[in-house]
Amino acid sequence: MLYFQWLSMSNIISVLFLVNIVIAFTIIFLERKNPSSTLAWIMILFLVPVVGIIFYFLFSQNIARQRIFRMSTHEESMINSSLEEQNTLINKGEFEFSNPESKKWQDMIRLHQTYSEAFLTQDNKISVLTDGRHKFDSLFSDIKNAKRMINIMYFIVKNDSMGRRLIDILTEKAREGIEVRFLIDAMGSRQISHKTLAKFKQAGGKYAFFFPPLIKDLNLKLNYRNHRKLVIIDGTIGYLGGFNVGNEYIGDKKKFGYWRDTHLRIIGSAVQDMNARFILDWRFASKEKVLLSQAYFGQPSPETAGTTGIHIVSCGPESSKEEIKQGYLKMISSAKKNIYIQTPYFVPDASILEALKMAVLCGVDVKIMIPCKPDHMFVYWATYYYAGILIDHGARIYIYDDGFLHAKTICVDGEVASIGSANFDIRSFRLNFETNAFIYDASEVYKMEAIFETDMSSCHELTAKLYSERSVTIKFKESISRLLSDLL
């Protein structure tokens, strides 16, 4: 009997070993992931075979080069002709920039136009929102005043008092006859069900889940999350940034305390580009045939428009271009005076890490602010590891102590900035669907830098001395976490 049990166990181990080899060969020769990601997956497969196999099927699908967001020939022609016309004027020196910063950073503008297919708008006015209560007061007020349409997309909507309040307001607007589309990520907003949205649907509202599970609690697209947070109201007012929807985002959750985040309220033509992004995502998730040209209905009135230059840039795993990361790289490599970064997760790839090292060595004042507490343990200790590398090169790392820091911002030289949903981590660069606003306007970037400097008063600096005194346990956590950087 024992012999047969041993034989059975031996067979199971042999089968698992064979499956691991097949998966490893698939990753190496068919999926052709980048080398560091390939090695990380092989390590997991052979260190924890059963768990590794499960993780592979849940997290390692490759959707690169799949045409998820399809456009018609007419839509592609419409976008390409607009970009080509703007690029031609810039290249001829005939383009009229709205402010000196846009003109100074026109090489970065060309990058986003040619590489990211992002149109530059220059009639925008922005408000920077850093407090959850202020953000939601402003958002709910604008939604209640909507006259024609509301397009809204969030990664996380919780089924708590804040989430239900949002759904109730959207339901009321749908009942008034306003066209309301509500798009949420199926995993991030897993607390929200069809039942939760039943009254909203009965009122005439439309909703869709991005990458819903095939069957309950089994989502084979688990690793690909629509992390964007976009709201477009009447085609004239837009919201974009880091806040999700739930009680914790207004500081009502003891675990995190005060929630420090950054969001933008935008008035201007950039809102139309945000709406175009929404419609592409909505068409894929809902299968509703909405024309992309509908994104460009609703012009901002002259008295509310400003002179801030904005690029709306998106990235996602359907493409290998990593458009937002390329924007970050350009900002970092072009910095002459200072770089201020706020991010909850700092897990840079080699290119971002080397660019930051070089900036420090060139005399640029590099300051990075990260949270004092984790919401994802492995990511937190990987963040600590990469912070230590930059401390050794002369960067200054600040730990935010007044609650949880979730802002995703970078400001460079008081002239250009980026705010959006993308963190400074490999997940945001390669795996998540993200959208950021790249901003060209010294007066606005000056305000953002002032916010960073105010936040420094709620921080302690992680000095080289403090970092060197970390415990053996922390060093062990860092060592394990950094090996998983490409998978976090």
Buried (B, 14 or more C-beta within 10 A) or exposed (E): EEEEEEEEEEEEEEEBEEBBEEBBEBBBEEBEBBEBBBBBBBBBBEEEBEEBBEBBEBBBBBBBEEEBBEBEEEBEEBBEEEBEEBBEEBEEEEBEBBBEBBBBBBEBBBBBBEBBBBBBBBBBBBBBBBBBEEBBEBBEEBBEEBEEBBBBBBBBBBBBEBBBBBBEBBBBBBBEEBBBBBBBBBBBBBBBEEEBBEBBBEBBBBBBBBBEBEEEEEBBBBBBBBBBBBBBBBBBBBBBBBBBBBBBBBBBBEEBBBBBBBBBBBBBBBBBBBBBBBBBBBBBBBEEEBEBEBBBEBBBEEEEBBBBBBBBBBBBBBBEBBBBBBBBBBBBBBBEEBBBBBBBBBBBBEBBBBBBBBBBEEEBBBBBBBBBBBBBEBBBBBBBBBBBBBBEBBBBBBBBEEBBBBBBBBBBBBBBBBBBBBBBBBBBBBBBBBBBBBBBBBEBBEBBBEBBEEBBEBBEEBEEEEBEEBEEEBEEBBEEBBBBBBBB
